[in-house]
Each structure stands twice: as C-alpha cells, then as structure tokens.
Amino acid sequence: MERQGCIDLRTGKGEQTDFSNPPFHISFTHNKGSHVKWYVCRVTIYGTEDFVIDAETKELINHGKTLNLQ
C-alpha cells in the first residue's frame, strides 16, 4: 500500500485508512501521543486471526484467534 502512495507507514498519513484483499483486511489508526497501529485480520474457514502491529517499531502488540464452532 505504501508503494502505491496510499499511506505512509511511519506517520499513518495518507488517502486510505483501510485495505481489503481476501483473505486479509488491513486498517490503521493514529491516536495523538501514540504510534500508528496496523490492524490485520485474516479470515479462514476455521475463523479469524487478528494482529495488532506498531507501524513504527514493527513490534507485534497483540495476536489472537477466534475459531468458528459448528
């Protein structure tokens, strides 16, 4: 997305705040006083897998899975 000119990974500034290309949905937020955070959701037949990543430090902040029960 950065190469396409949609967003700046460091500042979170840009024209787009989210991007969807199955099975991924990616969005970012920037709150004053904190780093830009990437929210990545991967959808599979078993459920969803969610990641929260600090865009500046590349640190994985949170990782979780939600399984579909049938």
Residue pairs with C-beta under 8 A, 6 or more apart in sequence:
1 7
1 16
1 19
1 26
2 8
2 9
5 14
5 15
6 14
6 15
6 16
6 19
7 13
7 14
7 15
7 16
7 17
7 28
8 14
9 36
9 55
10 36
10 55
10 56
11 30
11 36
12 28
12 29
12 30
12 36
12 55
13 30
17 27
17 28
17 29
18 25
18 26
18 27
18 28
19 25
19 26
19 27
20 26
22 43
23 42
23 43
23 44
24 40
24 41
24 42
24 43
25 40
25 41
25 43
26 38
26 39
26 40
26 41
27 38
27 39
28 36
28 37
28 38
28 39
28 55
29 36
29 37
29 39
30 36
30 37
35 54
35 55
35 56
35 57
36 54
36 55
36 56
37 52
37 53
37 54
37 55
37 61
38 51
38 52
38 53
38 54
38 55
39 50
39 51
39 52
40 50
40 51
40 52
40 53
41 48
41 49
41 50
41 51
42 48
42 49
42 50
42 51
45 68
46 67
46 68
47 65
47 66
47 67
47 68
48 65
48 66
49 63
49 64
49 65
49 66
50 62
50 63
50 64
50 65
50 66
51 60
51 62
51 63
52 60
52 61
52 62
52 63
53 59
53 60
53 61
54 61
